[in-house]
Amino acid sequence: MPAPTLRDVAEAAGVHAATASRALNPATRGLVNADTARRVIKVAESLGYRPNPIARGLKTAKSGTVGIVLPDLMNPLFPPIVRGIEEVLEPAGYSGLIVNTDNDPGREEWQIDHLRSRQVEGLIVATARVDHPLMRQLHREGVVMVMVNRRPEGVDVPSITPDDAAGVELAVRHLAGLGHTRIAHVAGPQSTSTGVSRARAFRGAVRDLGLDDDPALVTTADSWGEAAGAEGLRRLLEAGVEFTAIFAGNDLIALGCYDVFFERGIECPAEMSVVGFNDMPFLDKLRPPLTTISIPHQQIGAEAARLLLDAIADPTRPARSVLLPLSLVVRGSTAPPAA
């Protein structure tokens, strides 16, 4: 039995095909009488009709799809961001196509080319190096974009980012309040805008609070992962640097610190305190549970989708950046330094 067509739905509902099309498209449903729209939707459901977004796109030059570009699908940071994006896109009649770049510039370029070949109407991009020529090129070509969690230099597009500087200050102030004066920082990669901004904020907070501003207390992880965090802490310990607390560039780097605590018999928090950043799921199940900076991930995704829909509706509107406030979640991985 052939699949029902739009014309079948229109005939069964007693309306013109154009009216049925408007009623079935969330973006144009408001142009149709509410009772008529409900009748058309009910008929479409009873017939098992499924709209063809590609055919609709050929007629309207709109695909109803948005590309979501992620650097690492394995990072627990991103699923709640995607959930927030979907919560805003779906009621507006849009769906998201997710691609994973594995932080590889070549793969990122290929994936974005693929999305553009699918006629996506805009991109939500969560990958950003400090110097990101691809983003500059896309911006010059008029691609509608919103940056999430990242802000590369020289790309004037809407962005939604956590207030990293304020979050870092919360973490350092918490440790200072417990009595720590020599705090190490295992920073994220300095090729990323987030790694740079958090490392800069850490040095600023240390100076502002009158703590030991020793460059030897800062090391850089090669990636935002657990193994890189462990390697960063090993470097500090093997260099003989003295410190009683660690501010990790993110929660995965902090998990790497936990691995080193275990392998070297360091008790946390009795001998060493640690604070993470992101508040990813299950941190309360660690032993000890990790103190961290909480980011409203789902809200970030929702705001990013709203900014993108605004930009799609009016590509000429000035780029707007939104900073979201963060909060400190105190758990069991921080305590006063040993006497």
C-alpha positions in Angstrom: 0.0 0.0 0.0 1.5 3.3 -1.0 2.3 5.9 1.7 -0.3 8.6 2.1 0.5 11.9 0.4 -0.2 15.5 1.4 -3.0 15.5 -1.2 -4.6 12.5 0.5 -4.5 14.3 3.9 -6.0 17.5 2.3 -8.8 15.6 0.6 -9.7 13.7 3.8 -9.7 16.9 5.9 -11.6 18.8 3.2 -9.0 21.6 2.8 -6.7 22.8 0.0 -3.2 21.1 -0.1 -1.5 24.4 0.7 -3.6 24.7 3.8 -2.8 21.2 4.9 0.9 21.9 4.3 0.8 25.0 6.5 -1.1 23.2 9.2 1.4 20.4 9.4 4.4 22.7 9.5 5.0 24.1 13.1 6.6 27.2 11.6 3.5 28.1 9.6 0.7 26.6 11.7 -0.2 30.0 13.1 -1.4 31.0 9.6 -4.2 28.5 9.7 -7.4 28.5 11.8 -6.8 26.6 15.0 -9.8 24.2 14.5 -8.7 23.5 10.9 -5.1 22.9 12.0 -6.3 20.4 14.6 -8.5 18.6 12.1 -5.6 18.3 9.6 -3.2 17.0 12.2 -5.7 14.4 13.4 -6.4 13.2 9.8 -2.6 13.1 9.1 -2.1 10.9 12.2 -5.0 8.6 11.4 -3.7 8.1 7.8 -0.1 7.6 9.1 1.2 10.6 7.0 4.8 11.6 7.4 5.9 15.0 6.0 8.9 15.0 3.7 11.2 17.7 4.9 13.5 17.4 1.9 10.6 18.1 -0.5 9.4 20.9 1.7 12.9 22.3 1.6 13.0 22.3 -2.2 9.9 24.5 -2.2 10.8 26.8 0.6 14.6 26.8 0.5 14.4 25.8 4.2 15.4 22.3 5.4 14.1 22.6 9.0 17.5 21.2 10.2 20.3 22.6 12.2 23.9 21.2 12.5 25.3 20.5 16.0 29.1 20.3 15.9 30.6 18.6 19.0 34.3 18.0 19.7 33.9 14.8 21.7 30.7 12.7 22.1 32.3 10.8 24.9 32.5 13.9 27.1 29.6 13.8 29.6 29.4 17.6 29.2 27.6 17.5 25.9 24.5 15.3 26.2 22.7 17.8 28.5 23.7 20.6 26.2 22.2 18.7 23.2 19.0 18.0 25.3 18.6 21.8 25.9 19.1 22.5 22.2 16.4 19.9 21.2 13.9 21.3 23.7 14.0 24.6 21.9 14.4 23.4 18.3 11.5 20.9 18.3 8.6 23.2 19.1 9.9 25.6 16.4 9.7 22.8 13.8 13.5 22.2 13.6 15.6 19.1 14.1 19.3 18.8 14.9 21.9 16.8 13.0 24.8 15.9 15.4 28.4 15.4 14.2 31.4 14.5 16.2 34.8 16.0 15.3 37.1 14.2 17.7 38.9 17.6 18.1 40.4 16.9 14.6 40.5 20.0 12.3 40.4 17.9 9.2 37.4 15.8 10.4 35.7 19.0 11.6 36.0 20.6 8.1 34.7 17.4 6.4 31.7 17.1 8.8 30.7 20.7 8.4 30.9 20.4 4.6 28.6 17.3 5.0 26.2 19.3 7.1 26.1 22.2 4.5 25.5 19.7 1.7 22.4 18.6 3.7 21.2 22.3 3.5 21.2 22.9 7.2 19.9 26.4 8.0 22.5 27.1 10.7 25.2 25.6 12.9 25.6 25.3 16.7 29.3 24.8 17.2 30.9 23.6 20.4 34.4 23.2 19.0 36.8 26.1 19.1 40.5 26.6 19.0 41.9 30.0 20.0 42.9 30.4 16.3 40.0 28.9 14.3 40.4 29.8 10.6 37.5 27.5 9.6 35.1 29.5 11.8 36.3 32.8 10.3 35.9 31.4 6.8 32.3 30.2 7.5 31.5 33.5 9.0 32.7 35.3 5.9 30.6 33.0 3.7 27.5 34.1 5.6 26.9 30.7 7.4 24.5 31.3 10.4 26.3 30.1 13.5 26.2 30.2 17.3 29.2 29.2 19.4 28.6 27.1 22.5 30.9 27.0 25.5 33.7 28.5 23.3 34.6 31.8 21.8 37.4 31.8 19.2 39.2 35.1 18.5 38.2 37.2 15.5 34.8 35.5 14.9 32.0 37.9 15.6 29.1 35.5 15.9 26.5 35.0 18.7 27.9 32.9 21.6 26.6 31.4 24.8 29.3 30.7 27.3 29.6 30.0 31.1 31.2 32.8 33.1 34.5 31.0 33.4 36.3 33.8 35.1 33.7 34.0 37.9 33.6 30.2 38.2 37.4 30.0 38.5 37.4 32.7 41.2 34.7 30.7 43.1 37.0 27.6 43.1 40.1 29.4 44.1 38.4 31.5 46.8 36.9 28.3 48.3 40.3 26.7 48.5 41.9 29.9 49.9 39.0 30.1 52.5 40.0 26.6 53.7 43.6 27.9 54.3 45.4 26.8 51.1 48.0 29.3 49.9 49.9 27.1 47.4 47.3 25.9 44.8 48.3 24.1 41.7 46.5 24.4 38.4 46.3 21.5 35.9 45.1 23.5 33.0 43.3 22.5 29.9 44.9 22.6 26.4 46.1 26.2 25.7 45.1 25.7 22.0 41.5 26.0 23.1 39.7 29.2 24.1 38.4 27.5 27.3 41.8 26.4 28.4 43.2 29.8 27.9 40.4 31.7 29.6 40.4 29.4 32.7 44.2 29.5 33.1 44.2 33.3 32.8 41.4 33.5 35.4 43.3 31.2 37.7 46.4 33.4 37.7 44.2 36.5 38.2 42.3 35.0 41.2 45.6 33.8 42.8 47.0 37.4 42.6 43.7 39.0 43.8 43.6 36.8 46.8 47.2 37.2 47.7 48.2 33.6 47.3 51.5 32.2 46.1 51.8 33.3 42.4 54.4 30.7 41.4 54.5 29.8 37.7 55.8 26.4 38.7 52.4 25.6 40.1 50.8 25.6 36.7 51.0 22.8 34.2 49.0 22.1 31.0 47.2 18.9 30.1 47.5 17.9 26.5 43.7 17.3 26.2 40.6 17.6 28.3 40.7 13.9 29.3 41.5 11.8 32.3 44.8 10.4 31.1 46.1 13.9 30.3 45.1 15.2 33.7 46.9 12.3 35.4 50.1 13.1 33.4 49.8 16.8 34.3 49.7 16.1 38.0 52.6 13.6 37.7 54.7 16.3 36.1 54.1 18.6 39.1 54.9 15.9 41.6 58.0 14.8 39.9 59.2 18.4 39.7 59.1 18.5 43.5 56.7 21.5 43.5 55.0 22.0 46.9 51.3 22.5 47.0 48.3 21.4 49.1 45.4 21.8 46.6 44.7 21.5 42.9 42.3 23.4 40.7 41.7 21.2 37.7 40.7 22.6 34.3 37.7 20.4 34.1 36.2 17.3 35.9 37.9 14.8 33.6 41.3 16.3 34.4 40.3 16.1 38.1 39.5 12.4 37.6 43.0 12.0 36.3 44.3 13.6 39.5 42.3 11.0 41.5 44.1 8.2 39.5 47.5 9.7 40.6 46.3 9.9 44.2 45.5 6.2 44.1 48.7 5.1 42.5 50.9 7.2 44.8 48.9 6.7 48.1 48.0 10.4 48.4 44.9 10.8 50.7 42.3 13.2 49.4 41.3 15.6 51.0 43.5 14.9 54.1 46.7 15.4 52.1 45.5 17.0 48.9 42.3 18.9 48.0 41.0 19.1 44.4 38.3 21.1 42.7 37.0 20.3 39.2 34.9 22.3 36.7 31.7 21.4 34.9 29.8 19.2 37.5 29.3 16.4 35.0 27.1 13.4 36.1 28.0 10.9 38.8 30.7 13.1 40.6 28.8 12.5 43.8 29.5 8.8 43.5 33.3 9.2 43.5 35.3 8.6 46.7 35.6 11.3 47.8 32.8 13.0 45.9 34.3 15.8 43.8 33.9 19.5 44.7 33.4 21.3 41.4 32.0 24.3 39.6 28.5 23.7 38.2 27.6 24.8 34.7 23.9 24.9 33.7 24.5 22.7 30.6 20.9 22.3 29.6 20.3 26.1 29.8 23.4 26.7 27.7 21.9 24.4 25.0 18.5 26.1 25.2 20.0 29.6 24.9 22.2 28.5 22.0 19.2 27.3 20.1 17.2 30.5 20.8 20.2 32.6 19.6 20.4 30.5 16.4 16.7 30.7 15.7 16.9 34.5 16.1 19.8 34.6 13.7 18.0 32.4 11.1 15.0 34.7 11.3 17.2 37.9 10.9 20.7 37.2 9.7 21.5 41.0 9.9 20.9 41.4 13.6 24.1 42.2 15.6 25.8 39.2 17.2 24.8 38.9 20.9 26.9 37.0 23.5 25.4 35.6 26.7 27.4 34.8 29.8 25.6 32.3 32.2 26.4 32.5 36.0 28.0 29.4 37.6 27.9 28.0 41.1 30.2 26.1 43.5 29.2 22.6 44.6 31.1 21.7 47.7 31.6 17.9 48.2 34.2 15.8 49.9 37.3 16.4 47.9 38.3 19.7 49.7 39.3 20.3 53.3 41.8 22.5 55.2 45.5 21.7 54.5 47.1 19.3 56.9 48.7 21.0 59.9 
